[in-house]
Amino acid sequence: MSIEWVNQAIDDLRAWGSTRGVEVDADEVRLLCDYASDYLNVNELGDFAPETFDELLLSIYPRKVIAPPESASETVAAARTLVGYLSEAGKVSAQTAARMHERLDDIAPRMVEALADPANFGMAKSLFSSIGPESLEQSVAIPAGELPDLGEAPCDCPGCTPLPAVRLAETEELRAGLATVPMLAEEPLPAGGDPLNAWSERVARMLDHDTGGAVTGSPELDEGLYDLFDMLYRLQVRVPVTVIGDYLDEISGDTPADLPAVLDRLVWCGMVDTDGDTAELTPHALWALRAHYLALGMDAPLAPDLAEADAHELIEGLLEGVPAELAEADIARWLAGRDPGEAAAELLAAASGAPAVARGIAITIVDRLGSGAEAQVRAYLDDQELRPHAIHWLAARGLPAPSLTQEELLWVSVDMLALAMPAAEEDPDNFAENMAASGPPAHVIEEMWRVDHPDVVEVLELLGRSITDGTVAKAARKAAFKARSRAIR
């Protein structure tokens, strides 16, 4: 989500409300804007449309936010305030604002039903909202322990930051790609030998030698090519050309870079492919860069094709960091080669007894399967670690399922947070935002220390330093102290 536009929108909305004596529920409006940005491609206030509120309030909000049905009126009221501001600020026309209010009139009673319907709940909300404070024993106040010393942040320079795994094109495809490079038509590679080796040497000279502007037309820009190509290698997605332009402007000195001209030169050299709006490394540029990294003694791993792997290998491969787009394609092809029951049986067998992160990957993939996997999922109701996940899978599909005990609810709550720990460490700000929006309430956290889960201490310490609500964070630190004390008895 774009934090900048949301922050600015909230500031403007508060100022608007202050001048008109309108009470603005800024937290609720921020939540609406955040979810609209994350899930509905709303990148500025003017992107809101009448139909945005249908998806936002009847689908996304009920799945993500832990709130009682009676709170729907507050959320709809906040949405109406937002519409009032959109209209008066000229972000939408008067006609569009009128249609928005009509949609909110229709949504208001339906949102109450949507918030109460468990079929709309995501797994986290299903679990956290099912644990009522009255069902849990009140904790005894114990002084909070000291926060752990996290030490110094690791070095993030290119030589120390691990390179992501990449998947290379087949040799014949790479050679065919070289035949389309305009530069090589004018400055051919040496005759004889493996042309790919000669190509990688040409790219290495481009990166490591003083080219004097022969590549981009600017000596300053040529000197920055290694960092530019390294960024594209690491991202492994198409990048807006404006991002490349910003980078070039930073290193071009006093004269702004001629972005179209530079991109044309990089295309001519065979290093990037552009469609006008975005750019990425060509397959043969990716190959040459990896060869260059290897020559420098760096670890440049390959991403294996996981479609033919068994379930253990699939999970291990995904844990090793296969790029998201490749991972999605591999998972889809892996599932296409199996019927739902077979896929569920393999994945759950691999998940049984596995660490939380590996178990989470397996459960996430199983969650894509339809009711044809019922028998295989039901077979794991006797597995202590997988039972809560199996129950949720069955219930979410309207299939007969036992109820979770309070102990199981707490255990799976810890387990789900354990799955999020790697992502939380990588992006703590985003994790904190997610916890503020849909994390476990204080009364649940207070009882987590009782759970016999190998990651309970780490989970509670993570919550204690991540949650922005002081009361909830204090509950997490107290629970972490209790869990540590329990572990050393």
C-alpha positions in Angstrom: 0.0 0.0 0.0 1.1 3.6 -0.6 1.5 5.0 3.0 2.2 8.5 1.7 -1.2 9.1 0.0 -3.1 7.5 2.9 -1.3 9.7 5.5 -1.9 12.8 3.4 -5.6 11.9 2.9 -6.1 11.4 6.7 -4.4 14.8 7.4 -6.6 16.5 4.8 -9.7 14.8 6.1 -9.0 15.9 9.7 -8.4 19.5 8.6 -11.7 19.4 6.6 -13.6 18.0 9.6 -12.2 20.6 12.0 -13.3 23.5 9.8 -16.8 22.1 9.5 -17.3 20.8 13.0 -17.5 17.2 11.6 -16.3 14.4 13.8 -13.9 12.3 11.8 -13.2 8.7 12.9 -9.6 8.9 11.5 -8.6 5.4 12.5 -11.6 3.8 10.8 -11.2 5.9 7.6 -7.5 5.0 7.6 -8.3 1.3 7.8 -10.7 1.7 4.8 -8.1 3.5 2.8 -5.4 1.0 3.7 -7.5 -2.0 2.5 -8.7 -0.1 -0.6 -5.1 0.5 -1.5 -3.9 -3.0 -0.7 -6.7 -5.0 -2.4 -8.7 -2.7 -4.8 -6.0 -0.7 -6.7 -7.1 2.6 -5.0 -3.9 4.7 -5.3 -5.5 8.1 -4.5 -8.8 9.4 -3.1 -10.1 10.0 -6.6 -9.9 6.3 -7.3 -12.8 5.5 -4.9 -16.0 4.5 -6.8 -19.5 3.5 -5.6 -18.6 -0.2 -6.2 -15.5 0.1 -4.2 -17.5 0.2 -1.0 -19.4 -3.0 -1.9 -16.2 -5.0 -2.1 -14.5 -3.1 0.8 -17.3 -3.4 3.4 -19.0 -6.6 2.4 -16.0 -8.8 1.5 -12.6 -7.4 2.6 -13.5 -5.8 5.9 -15.4 -8.8 7.2 -12.5 -11.1 6.3 -9.8 -9.0 7.8 -11.1 -7.1 10.8 -12.1 -8.5 14.2 -15.2 -6.5 15.0 -18.7 -7.3 16.4 -21.6 -7.1 13.9 -23.0 -4.1 15.8 -19.9 -2.1 14.9 -21.0 -2.0 11.2 -22.9 1.3 11.8 -19.6 2.9 12.9 -17.8 1.7 9.9 -20.5 2.8 7.5 -20.6 6.2 9.2 -16.9 6.6 8.7 -17.4 5.7 5.0 -20.1 8.4 4.8 -17.8 11.0 6.3 -15.2 10.0 3.7 -17.7 10.4 0.9 -18.7 13.8 2.2 -15.1 14.9 2.1 -14.5 13.4 -1.4 -17.5 15.4 -2.7 -16.6 18.8 -1.1 -12.9 18.4 -2.0 -13.8 17.8 -5.6 -12.3 14.3 -5.6 -15.5 12.9 -7.0 -18.5 14.5 -8.7 -21.7 15.3 -6.9 -23.4 12.5 -8.9 -20.8 10.0 -8.0 -21.0 11.0 -4.3 -24.8 10.6 -4.4 -24.4 7.1 -5.9 -21.9 6.3 -3.1 -24.4 7.3 -0.5 -27.0 5.1 -2.1 -24.6 2.2 -2.1 -23.9 2.8 1.6 -27.6 2.8 2.4 -27.8 -0.7 0.8 -24.6 -1.9 2.4 -25.4 -0.9 6.0 -27.8 -3.8 6.9 -25.9 -6.3 4.8 -22.6 -5.5 6.5 -24.0 -6.5 9.9 -24.7 -9.9 8.4 -21.3 -10.1 6.7 -19.5 -9.4 10.0 -21.5 -12.1 11.7 -21.0 -14.8 9.0 -18.1 -17.1 9.8 -17.9 -18.0 6.1 -16.4 -14.6 5.5 -13.7 -15.0 8.1 -10.1 -15.4 7.1 -8.3 -18.0 9.3 -6.7 -15.5 11.6 -10.0 -13.7 12.3 -11.8 -17.1 12.6 -9.5 -18.1 15.4 -8.9 -14.9 17.2 -12.6 -13.9 17.2 -13.7 -17.3 18.5 -11.8 -16.9 21.8 -14.0 -14.7 24.0 -12.4 -13.0 27.0 -15.0 -14.5 29.3 -13.9 -18.0 28.4 -10.3 -17.5 29.5 -8.9 -17.3 33.1 -7.6 -13.9 34.0 -3.8 -13.8 34.2 -1.9 -12.9 37.4 0.1 -9.7 37.1 3.8 -10.5 36.9 6.4 -7.8 36.2 7.5 -7.7 32.6 10.9 -9.1 31.7 13.6 -7.2 29.9 13.4 -6.9 26.1 16.1 -9.0 24.4 19.2 -7.3 23.0 18.7 -7.5 19.2 22.3 -6.6 18.5 23.5 -4.7 15.5 21.7 -4.8 12.2 23.5 -7.1 9.6 25.5 -5.5 6.8 23.4 -4.9 3.7 26.0 -4.0 1.1 25.8 -6.0 -2.2 28.8 -8.2 -1.4 27.2 -9.3 1.9 23.5 -9.5 1.0 22.7 -13.0 -0.4 21.6 -13.1 -4.0 18.2 -14.5 -4.7 17.8 -17.8 -6.6 17.1 -17.2 -10.2 15.8 -19.5 -13.0 17.6 -19.3 -16.2 16.3 -19.9 -19.7 17.3 -23.1 -21.6 20.6 -22.9 -23.5 19.0 -22.9 -26.9 16.7 -20.1 -25.9 19.6 -18.0 -24.7 21.5 -18.5 -27.9 18.5 -17.5 -29.9 18.2 -14.4 -27.8 21.7 -13.4 -28.5 20.9 -13.5 -32.2 18.4 -10.7 -31.7 20.8 -8.3 -29.8 21.4 -5.2 -32.1 24.8 -4.6 -30.6 26.0 -8.1 -31.6 24.8 -7.5 -35.2 27.2 -4.5 -35.4 29.9 -5.8 -33.0 29.8 -9.6 -33.4 31.1 -12.0 -30.8 34.3 -13.8 -31.7 33.8 -16.7 -34.1 34.0 -20.2 -32.7 33.7 -21.5 -29.0 30.4 -21.3 -26.8 28.8 -17.9 -27.7 27.4 -17.6 -24.2 30.8 -17.5 -22.6 31.9 -14.8 -25.1 28.7 -12.9 -24.3 29.3 -13.1 -20.5 32.8 -11.7 -21.1 31.4 -8.8 -23.1 29.0 -8.0 -20.2 31.7 -8.3 -17.6 33.8 -5.7 -19.5 30.7 -3.5 -19.7 30.5 -3.6 -15.9 34.1 -3.6 -14.7 35.9 -1.5 -17.2 36.0 2.2 -17.9 33.7 2.4 -20.9 33.8 6.2 -21.1 30.1 6.4 -21.9 30.1 3.9 -24.7 27.1 2.1 -23.2 24.7 4.8 -22.1 26.3 7.8 -23.7 27.4 9.2 -20.3 30.6 8.2 -18.4 28.8 8.8 -15.1 25.9 6.6 -16.0 28.2 3.9 -17.3 29.9 3.8 -13.9 26.6 3.1 -12.2 25.5 0.2 -14.5 26.6 -2.5 -12.0 24.3 -1.2 -9.3 21.4 -0.8 -11.8 21.7 -4.3 -13.2 22.3 -5.7 -9.7 19.0 -4.1 -8.6 17.1 -5.6 -11.5 18.7 -9.0 -10.9 17.6 -9.0 -7.3 14.1 -7.8 -7.9 13.3 -10.2 -10.7 10.2 -8.4 -11.6 9.4 -5.7 -14.2 10.3 -2.3 -12.8 8.6 1.0 -13.7 11.0 2.9 -16.0 10.4 5.9 -13.7 12.3 4.0 -10.9 15.2 3.5 -13.3 15.0 7.2 -14.2 15.2 8.2 -10.5 18.3 6.1 -10.1 19.9 7.5 -13.1 19.2 11.1 -12.0 20.9 10.4 -8.7 24.2 9.5 -10.4 24.1 11.7 -13.5 25.5 14.8 -11.8 24.1 18.2 -12.6 22.6 17.2 -15.9 19.4 15.1 -15.7 19.6 11.7 -17.5 17.8 11.3 -20.9 15.9 8.3 -19.8 14.4 7.3 -23.2 17.8 7.5 -24.8 19.5 5.5 -22.0 16.8 2.8 -22.2 17.2 2.6 -26.0 21.0 2.1 -25.5 20.5 -0.6 -22.9 18.0 -2.4 -25.3 20.5 -2.0 -28.1 23.2 -3.6 -25.8 20.8 -6.6 -25.2 20.7 -5.9 -21.4 17.1 -4.8 -20.8 13.7 -5.4 -22.3 11.1 -2.5 -22.1 7.5 -2.1 -23.0 7.5 1.6 -22.6 6.3 1.7 -19.0 8.4 -1.1 -17.4 11.7 -2.8 -17.9 13.5 -6.0 -16.8 16.7 -7.8 -17.6 16.7 -9.9 -20.7 17.1 -13.7 -20.2 20.6 -13.5 -21.6 21.5 -10.5 -19.4 20.3 -12.5 -16.4 22.5 -15.4 -17.5 25.6 -13.2 -18.0 25.1 -11.4 -14.6 25.0 -14.7 -12.8 28.2 -15.8 -14.6 29.8 -12.6 -13.5 28.7 -13.0 -9.9 30.2 -16.6 -9.9 33.4 -15.2 -11.3 33.6 -12.8 -8.4 33.3 -15.7 -6.0 29.7 -14.8 -5.0 27.0 -17.4 -4.3 24.5 -17.1 -7.1 21.9 -19.9 -6.6 19.6 -21.3 -9.2 15.9 -21.7 -8.5 14.9 -25.3 -9.2 11.8 -26.2 -11.2 9.6 -27.5 -8.4 6.7 -28.7 -10.5 8.2 -32.3 -10.7 9.4 -32.3 -7.1 7.8 -34.3 -4.3 6.0 -32.5 -1.5 9.1 -32.3 0.7 11.2 -30.9 -2.1 8.4 -28.5 -3.1 8.3 -27.0 0.4 12.1 -26.9 0.8 12.4 -25.2 -2.6 9.8 -22.6 -1.6 11.6 -22.0 1.7 14.9 -21.4 -0.2 13.4 -18.3 -1.7 12.0 -19.0 -5.2 10.8 -15.7 -6.6 7.1 -15.1 -6.1 6.0 -15.4 -9.7 8.0 -18.5 -10.3 6.7 -20.0 -7.0 3.1 -19.4 -8.1 3.7 -21.1 -11.5 5.5 -24.0 -9.8 2.7 -24.6 -7.3 0.0 -24.4 -10.0 1.8 -26.9 -12.1 2.5 -29.2 -9.1 -1.2 -29.2 -8.2 -2.2 -29.8 -11.8 -0.3 -33.0 -11.8 -2.2 -34.5 -8.9 -5.9 -34.9 -7.9 -6.9 -32.9 -4.8 -6.8 -35.9 -2.5 -3.3 -37.0 -3.6 -2.0 -33.4 -3.3 -3.4 -33.0 0.2 -2.0 -36.4 1.4 1.5 -35.6 0.2 1.5 -32.0 1.6 0.1 -32.9 5.0 2.5 -35.9 5.4 5.4 -33.5 4.7 3.9 -30.9 7.1 3.5 -33.4 10.0 6.3 -32.7 12.5 7.9 -30.0 10.3 8.9 -26.5 11.6 6.2 -23.9 11.7 7.2 -22.1 8.5 7.3 -25.3 6.5 4.0 -26.4 8.0 2.6 -23.0 7.0 3.6 -23.4 3.4 2.0 -26.8 3.2 -1.2 -25.6 4.8 -1.4 -22.6 2.6 -1.2 -24.8 -0.5 -3.7 -27.3 0.9 -6.1 -24.4 1.4 -6.3 -24.1 -2.4 -7.8 -27.5 -2.7 -11.5 -28.2 -2.9 -13.7 -30.6 -1.0 -12.4 -33.5 -3.1 -9.5 -33.6 -0.5 -11.9 -34.1 2.4 -10.9 -37.7 3.3 -7.2 -36.9 3.2 -7.6 -33.8 5.3 -9.9 -35.5 7.8 -7.3 -38.2 8.3 -5.1 -35.6 10.1 -7.6 -34.8 12.8 -5.6 -37.1 15.0 -2.4 -35.2 14.4 -1.9 -32.7 17.3 -0.2 -30.0 15.2 -2.3 -30.3 12.1 -5.7 -31.0 13.8 -6.6 -27.3 14.2 -5.7 -26.5 10.6 -7.7 -29.5 9.4 -10.7 -28.5 11.4 -10.6 -25.0 10.0 -10.2 -26.4 6.4 -13.3 -28.6 6.9 -15.4 -25.9 8.5 -14.5 -23.3 5.8 -16.0 -25.7 3.2 -19.2 -26.4 5.1 -18.1 -30.0 5.9 -18.7 -31.7 9.2 -16.0 -30.8 11.6 -15.4 -31.0 15.4 -15.1 -27.8 17.4 -11.7 -26.6 18.5 -11.0 -26.6 22.2 -9.8 -23.4 23.8 -6.3 -25.0 24.1 -6.3 -25.9 20.4 -7.5 -22.4 19.5 -4.6 -20.9 21.5 -2.1 -23.3 20.0 -3.0 -22.6 16.4 -3.0 -18.9 17.2 0.6 -19.2 18.2 1.3 -21.4 15.3 0.0 -18.9 12.8 2.0 -16.1 14.3 5.1 -18.4 14.2 4.5 -18.7 10.5 4.7 -14.9 10.1 8.0 -14.5 12.0 10.3 -14.5 9.0 8.2 -11.9 7.2 7.9 -9.9 10.4 11.6 -9.7 10.7 12.0 -8.7 7.1 9.3 -6.0 7.2 8.5 -5.1 10.9 6.5 -2.0 10.0 4.1 -4.0 7.8 3.8 -6.7 10.5 2.9 -4.0 13.1 0.2 -2.6 10.8 -1.3 -6.0 10.3 -1.3 -6.7 14.0 -3.0 -3.4 14.6 -5.7 -4.2 12.1 -6.4 -7.9 12.7 -4.0 -9.2 15.4 -5.0 -11.1 18.5 -6.6 -9.1 21.3 -4.9 -8.7 24.7 -7.0 -11.3 26.5 -5.8 -13.9 23.9 -2.1 -12.9 24.2 -2.3 -13.0 28.0 -3.0 -16.8 27.8 -0.6 -17.8 25.0 2.2 -18.5 27.5 0.3 -21.7 28.5 0.6 -23.2 25.0 3.0 -26.1 24.5 4.4 -24.8 21.3 8.1 -24.7 20.5 7.9 -21.1 19.2 5.7 -19.5 21.9 8.5 -17.5 23.5 9.7 -16.1 20.2 6.2 -15.3 19.1 5.3 -13.4 22.3 8.6 -11.5 22.2 7.9 -10.5 18.6 4.4 -9.3 19.6 5.8 -7.4 22.6 8.2 -5.3 20.4 5.9 -5.0 17.4 2.4 -4.1 18.6 1.8 -0.4 18.7 -1.0 -0.6 21.3 0.8 -0.1 24.7 -1.7 -2.2 26.6 -1.5 -5.2 24.2 2.3 -4.9 23.9 2.5 -5.0 27.7 0.3 -8.1 27.7 2.7 -9.8 25.2 5.8 -9.0 27.3 4.2 -10.3 30.4 3.2 -13.5 28.6 6.7 -13.9 27.2 8.1 -13.6 30.7 5.7 -16.3 31.9 6.5 -18.6 28.9 10.3 -18.3 29.6 9.8 -19.0 33.2 7.6 -22.1 32.4 10.3 -23.4 30.0 13.0 -23.5 32.6 11.1 -25.2 35.3 
